[in-house]
Amino acid sequence: MKVEEELKQIAQEVAVCTRCNLHYSRKKAVPGEGPANARILFIGEGPGFHENEQGRPFVGQAGKYLDELLGKIGMKRSDVFIANVVKCRPPGNRDPLPEELSACSEYLERQIQAINPRVIVTLGRYSMARFVPNAKISEIHGQSMQVKGRLVVAMYHPAAALHQGSLKPTLERDFSQLPQLIARAEQAPVYEDRPAEEKQQQPPKQLNLF
Ligand code: SF4
């Protein structure tokens, strides 16, 4: 299956998913969006009020700030894929529960495998914990780690920086390192975790971020 088709298939499954209780309160599921050949994948936590209304990730104040952060490093939202660890809004924007994270995990894993990004940026504690369990974001933010051939960089969630202004310079400093990290990741051999027959169907990936 082509990457675009796989992403569409995942979005269709997410739209009608009843694997966890979050489906009871969702208005629109938020599977994530971005180009199928994105070299960078941002992973947030879960949809908020506006995302639940529109079915799109990061469309509220945190989304505007994310756009601003991307703009500061010469990137646009259309350059990157943006997803969340849970695809339906936790009521009242509460933290996702372990059983909800576990139920939704497979969708994100399939997105990662389909997009096969060189760099994954986790935004917030819950997406960080997926790759670096038991770490403290205050200790590892901005650091890059190799996870299955990809560079994973943990950062604070833009919403956290909006709530706590003192985190803004930290988040902006971490973002400013991204172009360098992406350039380094692009020079490394491509990591492929899709089956060989699927790889043969993929057109060459465009290195089009910079
Ligand atoms: S959060 Fe994930 S697992 Fe739960 S209902 Fe939504 S799509 Fe399904």
py3Dmol code that shows the C-alpha trace and the ligand (Angstrom):
import py3Dmol

protein = """\
ATOM      1  CA  MET A   1       0.000   0.000   0.000  1.00  0.00           C
ATOM      2  CA  LYS A   2       1.295   3.468  -0.862  1.00  0.00           C
ATOM      3  CA  VAL A   3       2.095   5.783   2.030  1.00  0.00           C
ATOM      4  CA  GLU A   4      -0.770   8.173   1.154  1.00  0.00           C
ATOM      5  CA  GLU A   5      -3.218   5.262   1.045  1.00  0.00           C
ATOM      6  CA  GLU A   6      -1.997   3.868   4.360  1.00  0.00           C
ATOM      7  CA  LEU A   7      -2.357   7.288   6.023  1.00  0.00           C
ATOM      8  CA  LYS A   8      -5.860   7.643   4.582  1.00  0.00           C
ATOM      9  CA  GLN A   9      -6.755   4.165   5.785  1.00  0.00           C
ATOM     10  CA  ILE A  10      -5.527   4.996   9.309  1.00  0.00           C
ATOM     11  CA  ALA A  11      -7.561   8.239   9.300  1.00  0.00           C
ATOM     12  CA  GLN A  12     -10.683   6.332   8.259  1.00  0.00           C
ATOM     13  CA  GLU A  13     -10.195   3.758  11.023  1.00  0.00           C
ATOM     14  CA  VAL A  14      -9.564   6.480  13.621  1.00  0.00           C
ATOM     15  CA  ALA A  15     -12.738   8.344  12.602  1.00  0.00           C
ATOM     16  CA  VAL A  16     -14.926   5.402  13.668  1.00  0.00           C
ATOM     17  CA  CYS A  17     -12.670   3.886  16.342  1.00  0.00           C
ATOM     18  CA  THR A  18     -14.254   2.689  19.579  1.00  0.00           C
ATOM     19  CA  ARG A  19     -11.160   1.092  21.144  1.00  0.00           C
ATOM     20  CA  CYS A  20     -11.218   3.354  24.189  1.00  0.00           C
ATOM     21  CA  ASN A  21     -13.701   5.487  26.098  1.00  0.00           C
ATOM     22  CA  LEU A  22     -12.520   8.699  24.460  1.00  0.00           C
ATOM     23  CA  HIS A  23     -14.770   7.940  21.520  1.00  0.00           C
ATOM     24  CA  TYR A  24     -17.834   8.681  23.682  1.00  0.00           C
ATOM     25  CA  SER A  25     -17.024  12.377  24.008  1.00  0.00           C
ATOM     26  CA  ARG A  26     -15.302  13.069  20.704  1.00  0.00           C
ATOM     27  CA  LYS A  27     -16.893  15.274  18.096  1.00  0.00           C
ATOM     28  CA  LYS A  28     -14.255  14.726  15.441  1.00  0.00           C
ATOM     29  CA  ALA A  29     -11.267  12.427  15.718  1.00  0.00           C
ATOM     30  CA  VAL A  30      -7.919  14.021  14.887  1.00  0.00           C
ATOM     31  CA  PRO A  31      -5.744  11.488  13.079  1.00  0.00           C
ATOM     32  CA  GLY A  32      -3.036  14.011  12.174  1.00  0.00           C
ATOM     33  CA  GLU A  33      -2.020  15.662   8.931  1.00  0.00           C
ATOM     34  CA  GLY A  34       0.898  16.567   6.745  1.00  0.00           C
ATOM     35  CA  PRO A  35       2.753  15.383   3.669  1.00  0.00           C
ATOM     36  CA  ALA A  36       3.243  11.630   3.321  1.00  0.00           C
ATOM     37  CA  ASN A  37       6.944  12.184   2.609  1.00  0.00           C
ATOM     38  CA  ALA A  38       7.523  14.486   5.600  1.00  0.00           C
ATOM     39  CA  ARG A  39      11.056  14.196   6.931  1.00  0.00           C
ATOM     40  CA  ILE A  40       9.978  15.449  10.341  1.00  0.00           C
ATOM     41  CA  LEU A  41       7.103  14.259  12.496  1.00  0.00           C
ATOM     42  CA  PHE A  42       5.809  16.253  15.450  1.00  0.00           C
ATOM     43  CA  ILE A  43       3.893  14.268  18.046  1.00  0.00           C
ATOM     44  CA  GLY A  44       1.738  16.129  20.521  1.00  0.00           C
ATOM     45  CA  GLU A  45      -0.489  14.743  23.261  1.00  0.00           C
ATOM     46  CA  GLY A  46      -4.160  14.865  22.294  1.00  0.00           C
ATOM     47  CA  PRO A  47      -6.758  17.069  20.629  1.00  0.00           C
ATOM     48  CA  GLY A  48      -8.110  20.043  22.567  1.00  0.00           C
ATOM     49  CA  PHE A  49     -11.405  21.900  22.166  1.00  0.00           C
ATOM     50  CA  HIS A  50     -10.719  23.446  18.743  1.00  0.00           C
ATOM     51  CA  GLU A  51      -9.081  20.313  17.362  1.00  0.00           C
ATOM     52  CA  ASN A  52     -12.114  18.263  18.430  1.00  0.00           C
ATOM     53  CA  GLU A  53     -14.378  20.729  16.588  1.00  0.00           C
ATOM     54  CA  GLN A  54     -12.343  20.779  13.389  1.00  0.00           C
ATOM     55  CA  GLY A  55     -10.750  17.322  13.251  1.00  0.00           C
ATOM     56  CA  ARG A  56      -7.326  18.907  12.684  1.00  0.00           C
ATOM     57  CA  PRO A  57      -4.264  18.968  14.962  1.00  0.00           C
ATOM     58  CA  PHE A  58      -2.889  22.111  16.609  1.00  0.00           C
ATOM     59  CA  VAL A  59      -5.471  24.631  15.404  1.00  0.00           C
ATOM     60  CA  GLY A  60      -5.902  26.580  18.667  1.00  0.00           C
ATOM     61  CA  GLN A  61      -3.510  28.967  20.400  1.00  0.00           C
ATOM     62  CA  ALA A  62      -0.861  26.256  20.796  1.00  0.00           C
ATOM     63  CA  GLY A  63      -1.115  25.618  17.052  1.00  0.00           C
ATOM     64  CA  LYS A  64      -0.558  29.283  16.260  1.00  0.00           C
ATOM     65  CA  TYR A  65       2.491  29.241  18.478  1.00  0.00           C
ATOM     66  CA  LEU A  66       3.743  26.073  16.782  1.00  0.00           C
ATOM     67  CA  ASP A  67       3.387  27.833  13.397  1.00  0.00           C
ATOM     68  CA  GLU A  68       5.370  30.736  14.826  1.00  0.00           C
ATOM     69  CA  LEU A  69       8.103  28.407  16.097  1.00  0.00           C
ATOM     70  CA  LEU A  70       8.301  26.707  12.699  1.00  0.00           C
ATOM     71  CA  GLY A  71       8.446  30.091  10.952  1.00  0.00           C
ATOM     72  CA  LYS A  72      11.406  31.131  13.080  1.00  0.00           C
ATOM     73  CA  ILE A  73      13.437  28.234  11.690  1.00  0.00           C
ATOM     74  CA  GLY A  74      12.319  28.777   8.096  1.00  0.00           C
ATOM     75  CA  MET A  75       9.727  26.024   7.999  1.00  0.00           C
ATOM     76  CA  LYS A  76       6.003  25.872   7.367  1.00  0.00           C
ATOM     77  CA  ARG A  77       3.337  23.600   8.737  1.00  0.00           C
ATOM     78  CA  SER A  78       2.963  22.071   5.272  1.00  0.00           C
ATOM     79  CA  ASP A  79       6.577  20.821   5.520  1.00  0.00           C
ATOM     80  CA  VAL A  80       5.877  18.579   8.512  1.00  0.00           C
ATOM     81  CA  PHE A  81       3.490  15.876   9.669  1.00  0.00           C
ATOM     82  CA  ILE A  82       1.718  16.562  12.959  1.00  0.00           C
ATOM     83  CA  ALA A  83       0.076  13.809  15.003  1.00  0.00           C
ATOM     84  CA  ASN A  84      -0.888  13.102  18.606  1.00  0.00           C
ATOM     85  CA  VAL A  85      -0.501  10.136  20.945  1.00  0.00           C
ATOM     86  CA  VAL A  86      -4.286   9.965  21.337  1.00  0.00           C
ATOM     87  CA  LYS A  87      -6.541  10.824  18.420  1.00  0.00           C
ATOM     88  CA  CYS A  88      -9.673  11.802  20.375  1.00  0.00           C
ATOM     89  CA  ARG A  89     -10.043  14.613  22.899  1.00  0.00           C
ATOM     90  CA  PRO A  90      -9.785  13.699  26.573  1.00  0.00           C
ATOM     91  CA  PRO A  91     -12.772  15.385  28.289  1.00  0.00           C
ATOM     92  CA  GLY A  92     -11.897  18.774  29.757  1.00  0.00           C
ATOM     93  CA  ASN A  93      -8.388  18.436  28.282  1.00  0.00           C
ATOM     94  CA  ARG A  94      -7.375  16.071  31.077  1.00  0.00           C
ATOM     95  CA  ASP A  95      -4.267  13.939  30.656  1.00  0.00           C
ATOM     96  CA  PRO A  96      -4.754  10.757  28.629  1.00  0.00           C
ATOM     97  CA  LEU A  97      -5.085   7.619  30.765  1.00  0.00           C
ATOM     98  CA  PRO A  98      -2.666   4.695  30.383  1.00  0.00           C
ATOM     99  CA  GLU A  99      -5.372   2.496  28.850  1.00  0.00           C
ATOM    100  CA  GLU A 100      -6.220   5.219  26.327  1.00  0.00           C
ATOM    101  CA  LEU A 101      -2.572   5.659  25.356  1.00  0.00           C
ATOM    102  CA  SER A 102      -2.237   1.929  24.985  1.00  0.00           C
ATOM    103  CA  ALA A 103      -5.435   1.552  22.924  1.00  0.00           C
ATOM    104  CA  CYS A 104      -4.397   4.325  20.526  1.00  0.00           C
ATOM    105  CA  SER A 105      -0.726   3.394  20.249  1.00  0.00           C
ATOM    106  CA  GLU A 106      -1.038   1.213  17.161  1.00  0.00           C
ATOM    107  CA  TYR A 107      -2.371   4.051  15.006  1.00  0.00           C
ATOM    108  CA  LEU A 108       0.632   6.235  15.748  1.00  0.00           C
ATOM    109  CA  GLU A 109       3.008   3.328  15.207  1.00  0.00           C
ATOM    110  CA  ARG A 110       1.495   2.706  11.778  1.00  0.00           C
ATOM    111  CA  GLN A 111       1.817   6.409  10.947  1.00  0.00           C
ATOM    112  CA  ILE A 112       5.485   6.379  11.962  1.00  0.00           C
ATOM    113  CA  GLN A 113       6.172   3.297   9.877  1.00  0.00           C
ATOM    114  CA  ALA A 114       4.321   4.696   6.859  1.00  0.00           C
ATOM    115  CA  ILE A 115       5.889   8.170   6.921  1.00  0.00           C
ATOM    116  CA  ASN A 116       9.272   6.869   8.052  1.00  0.00           C
ATOM    117  CA  PRO A 117      10.472  10.302   9.197  1.00  0.00           C
ATOM    118  CA  ARG A 118      14.127  11.037   9.809  1.00  0.00           C
ATOM    119  CA  VAL A 119      13.379  13.184  12.838  1.00  0.00           C
ATOM    120  CA  ILE A 120      10.619  12.854  15.431  1.00  0.00           C
ATOM    121  CA  VAL A 121       9.959  15.776  17.745  1.00  0.00           C
ATOM    122  CA  THR A 122       7.910  14.891  20.793  1.00  0.00           C
ATOM    123  CA  LEU A 123       5.902  17.765  22.244  1.00  0.00           C
ATOM    124  CA  GLY A 124       5.126  17.217  25.903  1.00  0.00           C
ATOM    125  CA  ARG A 125       5.556  14.454  28.435  1.00  0.00           C
ATOM    126  CA  TYR A 126       3.256  11.814  26.999  1.00  0.00           C
ATOM    127  CA  SER A 127       4.788  11.675  23.550  1.00  0.00           C
ATOM    128  CA  MET A 128       8.285  11.814  25.080  1.00  0.00           C
ATOM    129  CA  ALA A 129       7.435   8.826  27.313  1.00  0.00           C
ATOM    130  CA  ARG A 130       6.595   6.763  24.244  1.00  0.00           C
ATOM    131  CA  PHE A 131      10.266   6.866  23.210  1.00  0.00           C
ATOM    132  CA  VAL A 132      12.061   7.563  26.487  1.00  0.00           C
ATOM    133  CA  PRO A 133      10.048   6.046  29.342  1.00  0.00           C
ATOM    134  CA  ASN A 134      10.691   7.410  32.837  1.00  0.00           C
ATOM    135  CA  ALA A 135      12.673  10.420  31.587  1.00  0.00           C
ATOM    136  CA  LYS A 136      12.006  13.917  32.913  1.00  0.00           C
ATOM    137  CA  ILE A 137      11.309  16.465  30.223  1.00  0.00           C
ATOM    138  CA  SER A 138      13.038  19.142  32.291  1.00  0.00           C
ATOM    139  CA  GLU A 139      16.234  17.072  32.033  1.00  0.00           C
ATOM    140  CA  ILE A 140      16.204  15.869  28.425  1.00  0.00           C
ATOM    141  CA  HIS A 141      14.391  18.587  26.449  1.00  0.00           C
ATOM    142  CA  GLY A 142      16.334  19.675  23.375  1.00  0.00           C
ATOM    143  CA  GLN A 143      18.543  16.584  23.408  1.00  0.00           C
ATOM    144  CA  SER A 144      18.520  14.270  20.413  1.00  0.00           C
ATOM    145  CA  MET A 145      18.484  10.503  20.800  1.00  0.00           C
ATOM    146  CA  GLN A 146      18.734   7.706  18.258  1.00  0.00           C
ATOM    147  CA  VAL A 147      15.649   5.488  18.421  1.00  0.00           C
ATOM    148  CA  LYS A 148      15.338   2.798  15.714  1.00  0.00           C
ATOM    149  CA  GLY A 149      17.478   4.746  13.286  1.00  0.00           C
ATOM    150  CA  ARG A 150      15.642   8.018  13.781  1.00  0.00           C
ATOM    151  CA  LEU A 151      16.583  11.091  15.666  1.00  0.00           C
ATOM    152  CA  VAL A 152      14.087  11.739  18.447  1.00  0.00           C
ATOM    153  CA  VAL A 153      14.094  15.140  20.118  1.00  0.00           C
ATOM    154  CA  ALA A 154      11.975  15.826  23.189  1.00  0.00           C
ATOM    155  CA  MET A 155      10.546  19.313  23.616  1.00  0.00           C
ATOM    156  CA  TYR A 156       8.035  21.035  25.845  1.00  0.00           C
ATOM    157  CA  HIS A 157       4.501  21.237  24.510  1.00  0.00           C
ATOM    158  CA  PRO A 158       3.760  24.687  23.023  1.00  0.00           C
ATOM    159  CA  ALA A 159       0.672  24.894  25.276  1.00  0.00           C
ATOM    160  CA  ALA A 160       2.901  24.427  28.346  1.00  0.00           C
ATOM    161  CA  ALA A 161       5.080  27.326  27.195  1.00  0.00           C
ATOM    162  CA  LEU A 162       1.989  29.486  26.675  1.00  0.00           C
ATOM    163  CA  HIS A 163       0.787  28.685  30.200  1.00  0.00           C
ATOM    164  CA  GLN A 164       4.205  29.103  31.754  1.00  0.00           C
ATOM    165  CA  GLY A 165       5.978  31.938  29.973  1.00  0.00           C
ATOM    166  CA  SER A 166       9.353  31.066  31.469  1.00  0.00           C
ATOM    167  CA  LEU A 167       9.426  27.947  29.242  1.00  0.00           C
ATOM    168  CA  LYS A 168       9.145  29.986  26.043  1.00  0.00           C
ATOM    169  CA  PRO A 169      12.843  30.881  25.667  1.00  0.00           C
ATOM    170  CA  THR A 170      13.717  27.240  26.387  1.00  0.00           C
ATOM    171  CA  LEU A 171      11.318  25.925  23.736  1.00  0.00           C
ATOM    172  CA  GLU A 172      12.497  28.508  21.212  1.00  0.00           C
ATOM    173  CA  ARG A 173      16.117  27.624  21.891  1.00  0.00           C
ATOM    174  CA  ASP A 174      15.343  23.910  21.430  1.00  0.00           C
ATOM    175  CA  PHE A 175      13.518  24.671  18.169  1.00  0.00           C
ATOM    176  CA  SER A 176      16.443  26.713  16.890  1.00  0.00           C
ATOM    177  CA  GLN A 177      18.585  23.552  16.920  1.00  0.00           C
ATOM    178  CA  LEU A 178      16.202  21.646  14.662  1.00  0.00           C
ATOM    179  CA  PRO A 179      17.599  22.686  11.244  1.00  0.00           C
ATOM    180  CA  GLN A 180      21.029  21.439  12.276  1.00  0.00           C
ATOM    181  CA  LEU A 181      19.622  18.178  13.643  1.00  0.00           C
ATOM    182  CA  ILE A 182      17.551  17.595  10.502  1.00  0.00           C
ATOM    183  CA  ALA A 183      20.577  18.226   8.284  1.00  0.00           C
ATOM    184  CA  ARG A 184      22.570  15.714  10.321  1.00  0.00           C
ATOM    185  CA  ALA A 185      19.771  13.141  10.150  1.00  0.00           C
ATOM    186  CA  GLU A 186      19.487  13.571   6.372  1.00  0.00           C
ATOM    187  CA  GLN A 187      23.116  12.595   5.965  1.00  0.00           C
ATOM    188  CA  ALA A 188      22.663   9.331   7.852  1.00  0.00           C
ATOM    189  CA  PRO A 189      21.603   6.160   5.971  1.00  0.00           C
ATOM    190  CA  VAL A 190      17.838   5.874   5.510  1.00  0.00           C
ATOM    191  CA  TYR A 191      16.203   3.624   8.079  1.00  0.00           C
ATOM    192  CA  GLU A 192      13.502   1.420   6.572  1.00  0.00           C
ATOM    193  CA  ASP A 193      11.186  -0.636   8.762  1.00  0.00           C
ATOM    194  CA  ARG A 194       8.597  -1.395   6.117  1.00  0.00           C
ATOM    195  CA  PRO A 195       8.615  -4.798   4.410  1.00  0.00           C
ATOM    196  CA  ALA A 196      10.804  -4.988   1.283  1.00  0.00           C
ATOM    197  CA  GLU A 197       7.851  -5.332  -1.120  1.00  0.00           C
ATOM    198  CA  GLU A 198       6.331  -2.079   0.182  1.00  0.00           C
ATOM    199  CA  LYS A 199       9.629  -0.247  -0.164  1.00  0.00           C
ATOM    200  CA  GLN A 200       9.754  -1.176  -3.860  1.00  0.00           C
ATOM    201  CA  GLN A 201       6.441   0.623  -4.390  1.00  0.00           C
ATOM    202  CA  GLN A 202       7.651   3.894  -2.872  1.00  0.00           C
ATOM    203  CA  PRO A 203       8.867   6.681  -5.162  1.00  0.00           C
ATOM    204  CA  PRO A 204      12.192   8.254  -4.157  1.00  0.00           C
ATOM    205  CA  LYS A 205      11.646  10.570  -1.202  1.00  0.00           C
ATOM    206  CA  GLN A 206      12.161  14.267  -1.779  1.00  0.00           C
ATOM    207  CA  LEU A 207      14.578  15.982   0.560  1.00  0.00           C
ATOM    208  CA  ASN A 208      12.577  19.145   0.359  1.00  0.00           C
ATOM    209  CA  LEU A 209      12.733  20.728   3.758  1.00  0.00           C
ATOM    210  CA  PHE A 210      15.563  23.158   3.035  1.00  0.00           C
TER     211      PHE A 210
END
"""
ligand_1 = """\
8
SF4
S -8.347 7.849 21.331
Fe -7.553 6.400 19.831
S -8.097 4.384 20.646
Fe -9.373 5.885 21.703
S -11.274 5.944 20.515
Fe -9.926 7.604 19.737
S -8.834 6.670 18.005
Fe -9.719 4.998 19.215
"""
view = py3Dmol.view(width=600, height=400)
view.addModel(protein, "pdb")
view.setStyle({"model": 0}, {"cartoon": {"style": "trace"}})
view.addModel(ligand_1, "xyz")
view.setStyle({"model": 1}, {"stick": {}})
view.zoomTo()
view.show()
